[in-house]
């Protein structure tokens, strides 16, 4: 797939809100695009040992960090192939490591 500079710029706009990001493998030269989906995608914080409750820093939840499936830019119409949608809780990074290991080192 050939990604234009304009598409890449649009994909990376407003990443705090969309959660979209790109992973580049320096070993293979392959590029992987990620779009977290759902609302809310993930709740981040620390567990308070005294109460056992999730604690957040000021401003937590300000940005969604994910998109709705209908807003996905990773589509066949945009030239993507081998599109994979993971179940909640599955790591896209573990999957990328597994897929990337199947390719030879770039020269």
C-alpha positions, -999 to 999 in steps of 0.1 A, spaced: 0 0 0 12 35 -8 2 61 17 2 97 5 16 124 27 -19 140 29 -34 107 41 -7 103 67 -11 139 79 -49 134 82 -45 101 100 -23 117 126 -44 148 132 -59 151 167 -43 118 180 -52 126 216 -88 123 206 -87 96 180 -59 74 194 -46 68 159 -9 61 156 16 44 134 42 18 142 73 15 120 95 -16 122 131 -6 118 140 -43 114 117 -50 84 108 -16 71 70 -24 75 46 2 87 15 -6 108 -15 17 113 -35 15 145 -69 29 154 -83 22 188 -121 17 186 -148 21 212 -161 45 238 -144 48 262 -115 28 248 -95 24 280 -97 38 315 -62 47 327 -51 54 363 -37 38 394 -54 17 420 -55 34 454 -42 7 478 -64 20 507 -97 20 488 -90 -3 459 -106 23 435 -92 36 403 -76 70 408 -70 94 379 -49 125 376 -65 159 370 -77 161 334 -81 123 330 -108 115 304 -104 149 287 -96 131 254 -113 100 242 -83 83 226 -104 62 203 -129 63 174 -162 47 164 -159 19 138 -178 40 113 -150 67 114 -122 43 106 -97 54 80 -82 19 78 -103 6 49 -99 -13 17 -112 18 -1 -81 37 13 -58 9 0 -53 -11 32 -50 -49 30 -50 -75 58 -71 -54 81 -74 -70 115 -99 -59 142 -90 -71 177 -114 -79 205 -113 -56 236 -82 -63 257 -62 -78 229 -29 -61 222 -22 -48 187 15 -46 196 17 -84 203 0 -91 170 24 -67 152 54 -84 167 40 -118 156 33 -106 120 65 -86 117 85 -117 128 73 -134 96 92 -109 74 129 -109 66 152 -82 78 153 -52 54 186 -48 36 
